[in-house]
């Protein structure tokens, strides 16, 4: 049976609970048999009934509770049912959780992980379909991460290994961005990626090699003329576009896929754009002041003359109508169009 990203997320939670008795899961409706709104915690409360806690609906209160647990030596994992509701958690994350270590002169650690599903494409409408992680990028002391649906030699299943290690190894707060449609994607192994060469790299400050950045190129293809970069579910759409560009349009690209969005290191991107001279950033959030804007600004400074383009969602709320939602959010066809205009 094909393993999905959702299966990997669940396996990561169970592995973390098994490995470390200080790991606690908290969130709304996460107990069996329901197992959370997207079923990520299914089986966890049955296996560890004393460490999986269903909570009231109070994101700000839960943030404060988890901060206290982390300060007292526990490793809480908080599930926020929809990423839209991280706005209710923002005060705790930005003004407290991310700052405690600095405020108390490194005498405390806050090993707290907040998991939440972002994104649209399910018809949930304006208040349950947003991609809001850009609100938290650049907050000192807060790491923002997103999984990939790859199982690669030397690292393993990125969705499972990354989340499990983040929960059990990090001493800093992490906002772990999942995506509703990414949950459904199959985890791709080397055989599934036989058309690609996959290169894994790490930031210089990531001594533990926790947050891989994966660069995909079509195997045996001519030199790439455009670099694409994306994360989360958009990484899969970009990979599909990369295949279409190569086999239907003979346009060859490199695709750089980070798992750590903030703090962000541009080394793997700079290495690719030095070869291609062009960069397209791809994200599901709205265009203005987003992840892609920061990447473009950094690369433009590092490599003057680099040709840049950005693809993101329209500057409107996400509609509930399937037709309008599709028109609002970036599609594979949009990636193809943008790249064709760049070359």
C-alpha positions as CSV (number, residue, x, y, z in Angstrom):
1,X,0.0,0.0,0.0
2,X,1.3,3.5,-0.9
3,X,2.4,5.5,2.0
4,X,1.1,9.1,2.2
5,X,2.5,12.2,3.8
6,X,-0.4,12.0,6.3
7,X,0.8,8.4,7.2
8,X,4.3,9.8,7.7
9,X,3.1,12.6,9.9
10,X,1.2,10.1,12.1
11,X,4.2,7.8,12.2
12,X,6.4,10.7,13.3
13,X,4.1,11.5,16.2
14,X,4.0,7.9,17.3
15,X,7.8,7.6,17.0
16,X,8.4,10.8,19.0
17,X,5.9,9.6,21.7
18,X,7.7,6.2,21.9
19,X,11.2,7.7,22.0
20,X,10.8,10.4,24.6
21,X,8.4,10.2,27.6
22,X,8.4,14.0,27.9
23,X,6.6,14.4,24.5
24,X,2.9,15.4,24.9
25,X,0.3,16.0,22.1
26,X,-2.3,18.6,22.7
27,X,-5.1,19.9,20.4
28,X,-8.7,20.0,19.6
29,X,-10.5,16.7,18.9
30,X,-7.3,14.8,18.6
31,X,-8.4,11.7,20.6
32,X,-9.4,8.4,18.9
33,X,-11.6,7.5,17.2
34,X,-11.7,11.0,15.6
35,X,-7.9,11.5,15.5
36,X,-8.0,15.2,14.6
37,X,-9.7,17.1,11.8
38,X,-7.3,15.6,9.2
39,X,-6.7,12.3,11.1
40,X,-3.0,13.1,11.8
41,X,-3.2,11.9,15.4
42,X,-5.1,8.7,14.7
43,X,-3.9,5.9,17.0
44,X,-1.8,8.2,19.2
45,X,-4.3,8.4,22.1
46,X,-4.9,4.7,22.0
47,X,-1.2,4.0,22.3
48,X,-0.4,6.7,24.7
49,X,-3.6,7.7,26.5
50,X,-1.9,9.7,29.3
51,X,0.1,11.9,26.9
52,X,-2.5,12.8,24.3
53,X,-4.7,15.6,25.6
54,X,-7.9,16.9,23.9
55,X,-8.3,20.6,24.7
56,X,-10.9,23.4,24.7
57,X,-11.1,25.8,21.7
58,X,-8.7,28.5,22.9
59,X,-5.6,28.8,20.7
60,X,-4.0,31.6,22.7
61,X,-4.6,29.8,26.0
62,X,-3.2,26.6,24.5
63,X,-0.1,28.5,23.4
64,X,0.5,29.7,26.9
65,X,-0.1,26.3,28.4
66,X,2.4,24.7,26.0
67,X,4.9,27.4,26.7
68,X,4.8,26.6,30.4
69,X,5.1,22.9,29.7
70,X,8.1,23.4,27.6
71,X,9.8,25.7,30.1
72,X,9.2,23.0,32.7
73,X,11.1,20.3,30.7
74,X,8.3,18.8,28.6
75,X,8.2,18.6,24.8
76,X,4.7,19.6,23.9
77,X,3.4,19.3,20.3
78,X,0.4,21.5,19.7
79,X,-2.0,20.9,16.8
80,X,-3.8,24.0,15.6
81,X,-6.8,22.6,13.6
82,X,-6.5,25.0,10.8
83,X,-3.6,27.2,9.9
84,X,-6.0,30.2,9.7
85,X,-6.3,30.0,13.5
86,X,-2.6,30.6,14.1
87,X,-3.6,34.3,14.1
88,X,-5.1,33.6,17.5
89,X,-1.8,32.1,18.6
90,X,0.3,34.9,17.3
91,X,0.7,36.9,20.6
92,X,2.0,33.8,22.4
93,X,4.4,32.8,19.5
94,X,5.7,36.3,18.7
95,X,5.7,38.1,22.0
96,X,6.5,35.3,24.4
97,X,7.5,31.8,23.2
98,X,10.1,32.9,20.6
99,X,11.6,35.4,23.1
100,X,11.9,33.5,26.4
101,X,15.4,32.2,25.7
102,X,16.7,35.6,24.9
103,X,14.9,37.3,27.7
104,X,16.3,34.9,30.3
105,X,19.9,34.9,29.0
106,X,19.9,31.3,27.6
107,X,18.9,29.9,31.0
108,X,15.7,28.3,29.6
109,X,14.8,26.4,26.5
110,X,11.3,26.2,24.8
111,X,11.2,22.9,22.9
112,X,7.7,23.5,21.6
113,X,6.4,22.4,18.2
114,X,3.2,23.8,16.7
115,X,1.8,21.8,13.8
116,X,-0.9,23.2,11.6
117,X,-2.4,22.5,8.1
118,X,-2.3,25.5,5.7
119,X,-3.7,26.0,2.2
120,X,-6.8,25.8,0.1
121,X,-8.1,23.6,-2.8
122,X,-10.7,21.9,-0.7
123,X,-13.5,24.4,-1.0
124,X,-13.4,25.4,2.7
125,X,-13.8,29.1,1.9
126,X,-12.0,32.3,3.0
127,X,-11.5,31.6,6.7
128,X,-10.3,28.0,6.5
129,X,-8.1,28.0,3.3
130,X,-5.4,30.6,3.8
131,X,-1.6,30.2,3.6
132,X,-0.5,32.5,6.4
133,X,3.0,31.3,7.4
134,X,4.5,34.5,5.9
135,X,3.1,36.3,9.0
136,X,5.7,34.3,11.1
137,X,8.7,34.4,8.8
138,X,11.6,36.4,10.2
139,X,10.5,36.3,13.8
140,X,13.7,36.0,15.8
141,X,13.8,32.8,17.8
142,X,11.1,31.0,15.8
143,X,11.9,28.4,13.2
144,X,9.3,27.8,10.4
145,X,9.6,24.4,8.6
146,X,7.6,22.5,6.0
147,X,7.9,18.8,5.0
148,X,8.5,17.2,1.6
149,X,7.0,14.0,0.2
150,X,10.4,12.4,-0.6
151,X,12.1,9.4,0.9
152,X,15.8,9.9,0.1
153,X,18.9,7.8,0.8
154,X,20.9,9.2,3.7
155,X,17.9,11.0,5.3
156,X,14.9,8.8,4.9
157,X,11.2,9.8,4.7
158,X,11.5,13.5,5.0
159,X,8.0,14.1,6.4
160,X,8.4,11.5,9.1
161,X,12.1,12.0,10.0
162,X,12.0,15.8,10.0
163,X,8.9,16.0,12.2
164,X,10.1,13.3,14.6
165,X,13.5,14.9,15.0
166,X,12.1,18.4,15.4
167,X,9.9,17.1,18.2
168,X,12.6,15.2,20.1
169,X,15.8,17.1,19.3
170,X,15.3,20.8,19.0
171,X,15.5,23.2,21.9
172,X,13.8,26.1,20.0
173,X,10.1,26.6,19.1
174,X,9.2,25.4,15.7
175,X,6.1,26.2,13.6
176,X,5.6,23.1,11.4
177,X,3.6,23.9,8.3
178,X,1.7,21.1,6.8
179,X,-0.7,21.4,3.8
180,X,-4.1,19.9,3.4
181,X,-3.5,18.5,-0.1
182,X,0.1,17.6,0.7
183,X,-1.4,15.1,3.3
184,X,-2.7,13.1,0.4
185,X,0.5,12.9,-1.7
186,X,2.4,9.6,-1.9
187,X,5.8,9.6,-0.4
188,X,8.2,9.2,-3.4
189,X,11.2,7.0,-3.1
190,X,14.3,6.9,-5.4
191,X,12.5,4.6,-7.9
192,X,9.6,7.0,-8.1
193,X,12.1,9.8,-8.7
194,X,14.1,7.9,-11.4
195,X,13.8,10.8,-13.9
196,X,15.6,13.1,-11.5
197,X,18.9,13.6,-9.9
198,X,18.3,14.6,-6.3
199,X,21.0,16.6,-4.4
200,X,20.6,17.1,-0.6
201,X,22.3,20.0,1.1
202,X,22.2,21.7,4.5
203,X,22.7,25.3,5.8
204,X,26.1,25.9,7.4
205,X,24.3,26.6,10.7
206,X,22.5,23.3,10.6
207,X,25.2,21.1,12.2
208,X,22.7,18.4,13.1
209,X,21.6,18.1,9.4
210,X,18.0,18.4,10.5
211,X,16.6,20.6,7.7
212,X,17.5,19.3,4.2
213,X,17.2,21.3,1.1
214,X,16.6,19.1,-2.0
215,X,17.6,20.2,-5.5
216,X,16.0,18.2,-8.4
217,X,17.2,18.2,-12.0
218,X,16.1,16.0,-14.9
219,X,18.6,13.2,-15.2
220,X,20.8,13.4,-18.3
221,X,19.2,16.7,-19.5
222,X,21.0,19.7,-21.0
223,X,22.0,22.5,-18.7
224,X,19.1,24.1,-16.9
225,X,18.1,27.6,-17.9
226,X,15.7,28.4,-15.0
227,X,15.8,27.7,-11.2
228,X,12.4,27.1,-9.6
229,X,11.9,27.1,-5.8
230,X,8.9,26.1,-3.8
231,X,7.9,24.3,-0.6
232,X,5.1,22.2,0.8
233,X,2.3,21.3,-1.6
234,X,3.6,23.8,-4.2
235,X,6.8,21.7,-4.3
236,X,4.8,18.9,-5.8
237,X,3.1,21.1,-8.4
238,X,6.5,22.6,-9.3
239,X,7.9,19.0,-9.8
240,X,5.0,18.2,-12.1
241,X,5.7,21.4,-14.0
242,X,9.4,20.6,-14.2
243,X,8.5,17.3,-15.9
244,X,6.2,19.0,-18.4
245,X,8.6,21.7,-19.2
246,X,11.3,19.1,-20.0
247,X,9.3,16.6,-21.9
248,X,6.7,18.8,-23.6
249,X,8.6,22.1,-24.1
250,X,12.3,21.1,-23.9
251,X,12.9,23.7,-21.2
252,X,15.1,22.4,-18.5
253,X,15.1,23.6,-14.9
254,X,16.5,23.0,-11.5
255,X,14.0,22.8,-8.6
256,X,15.2,23.8,-5.1
257,X,13.0,22.7,-2.3
258,X,13.8,23.9,1.2
259,X,12.3,22.4,4.4
260,X,13.4,25.3,6.6
261,X,11.6,28.5,5.6
262,X,12.9,30.7,8.4
263,X,15.6,31.4,9.3
264,X,16.4,30.9,5.6
265,X,19.8,30.2,4.0
266,X,20.1,31.0,0.3
267,X,23.3,29.0,-0.4
268,X,21.6,26.1,-2.3
269,X,19.6,28.6,-4.3
270,X,22.6,30.8,-5.1
271,X,24.5,27.7,-6.3
272,X,21.6,26.9,-8.7
273,X,20.9,30.4,-10.0
274,X,24.7,30.9,-10.6
275,X,24.2,28.2,-13.2
276,X,20.8,29.2,-14.7
277,X,20.7,33.0,-14.4
278,X,16.9,32.9,-13.8
279,X,14.8,32.3,-10.7
280,X,11.0,31.7,-10.3
281,X,9.7,31.6,-6.7
282,X,6.4,29.7,-6.3
283,X,4.2,29.8,-3.2
284,X,0.5,29.4,-2.3
285,X,0.3,32.5,-0.1
286,X,-0.6,35.9,-1.5
287,X,2.0,37.7,-3.6
288,X,2.7,40.8,-1.6
289,X,5.4,40.8,1.1
290,X,5.7,37.0,1.0
291,X,8.4,34.3,1.2
292,X,9.1,34.7,-2.5
293,X,9.6,38.5,-2.1
294,X,12.3,37.9,0.5
295,X,14.0,35.2,-1.6
296,X,14.0,37.5,-4.6
297,X,15.4,40.4,-2.7
298,X,18.2,38.4,-1.3
299,X,19.1,36.8,-4.6
300,X,18.9,40.1,-6.4
301,X,21.4,41.5,-3.9
302,X,23.7,38.5,-4.1
303,X,23.6,38.2,-7.9
304,X,22.9,41.5,-9.6
305,X,21.5,40.9,-13.1
306,X,19.6,37.7,-12.1
307,X,16.3,37.5,-13.9
308,X,13.5,37.1,-11.4
309,X,9.8,36.3,-11.4
310,X,7.3,35.4,-8.6
311,X,4.2,33.3,-8.7
312,X,1.7,33.3,-5.9
313,X,-2.0,33.5,-5.1
314,X,-4.2,36.3,-6.1
315,X,-4.5,39.2,-3.7
316,X,-8.0,38.2,-2.6
317,X,-9.6,36.0,0.1
318,X,-9.8,32.3,-1.0
319,X,-13.2,31.6,-2.5
320,X,-15.4,28.6,-1.6
321,X,-16.4,28.1,-5.2
322,X,-14.2,25.5,-6.8
323,X,-13.9,27.4,-10.1
324,X,-13.0,30.6,-8.4
325,X,-10.6,28.9,-5.9
326,X,-8.7,27.3,-8.8
327,X,-8.4,30.7,-10.5
328,X,-7.1,32.3,-7.2
329,X,-4.4,29.7,-6.4
330,X,-1.3,28.9,-8.5
331,X,-1.7,25.9,-10.7
332,X,0.8,23.8,-12.8
333,X,-0.3,25.6,-15.9
334,X,0.7,29.0,-14.3
335,X,4.2,27.7,-13.6
336,X,4.5,26.6,-17.2
337,X,3.4,30.0,-18.4
338,X,5.7,31.9,-16.2
339,X,8.8,29.8,-17.1
340,X,8.0,30.0,-20.8
341,X,7.9,33.8,-20.6
342,X,11.3,33.9,-18.8
343,X,13.3,32.0,-21.4
